[in-house]
Amino acid sequence: MNRKRERTPIKKSRLENEVILAVVILYVLLSAALLLIHHVQPEDAATRTSSTSPAHGPSLAAPSPSAATQRAERVRPRAPAGDRP
């Protein structure tokens, strides 16, 4: 009734094997490069960031001014309405 036929095994193409091997080699090379960079960097070297987040500022211990205070300092006082041309 339910007889299973034996299937012929599917062979992997040569291109598929080459792509898998290339991806594995690329992964190993990138990992090795990142580890090398990590271990070659001196202990006392200051790292820089391009982040604009206040959490990534130069000193986390010092309190930073709030956003409202910073905005208030940037705003120039306007002249009274009667003095405008």
N, C-alpha and C positions, 0 to 999 in steps of 0.2 A: 504494500500500500504506500507507505512513505519510505521509499528506498532512496538513500542519498547516493548521488553519483560522486565519484572522486574527481575533484577539480585538478587541473594542472597548476602547479605553483606559478605565481606571478613573479617574473624576474624584474628586478630593479634596473632601470636604464643606467647606462654609464654616466650620462649627464646628471642624473639625480644623485648618484654616489659622489660625483665631483663637487656638486653644489653643497652637499652635506659636509664633505671634508673641508671645503673652503670656508664655510661658516664656522666650523669648529676651530680651524686654524686662526681665523680672524678673532674669535672670542679669546683664545689663548694669548695671542699677541697683544690685544688690548688690555687684558688682565695683567699681563707681565709688565706692560708699559706703565699702567697706573700704580702697580705695586712698587716699581722702580722709582717713580716720581715721589711716591709717599715716603720711601725710605731714604732717598737722597736729600730731600729738603732738610735744611738745618733746623734744629729744635727752636732756636730763638728767632727764626724768620717770621716777620709779621705777615699774616695773610691779608689780602685785600678782597673786598667784595664790591660788586656793582649794585647791590641791593639798596633800595631807598627806604627800607623799613627801619624805623627807629630802634628795633631790637638788634639790628646789626651795626649799631653805632660804635664809635671808638671806645666808649666806656659804658658798660652796662650798669655799673654801680651808681653813677651820677644820674640824678633824676633829669629827664629831659623836659623842656617846656611843653605844655599841651598845645594841640593844634590850634585851639582858639586863641591862645596867647600869641603864637607865631603869626596868625592871620592879623591880629590886632596891631602888632608891631609893623607889619608891612603896609597897612592901610594909612594913607596920608590924610590928615584932617582937612576937611573941605572948608572953604571960606563961607561965611554966612550968606544967606540967599540975597540980601540987600546989596552986597558988595560985588556980585557977579555982573559982568557987562551984558 
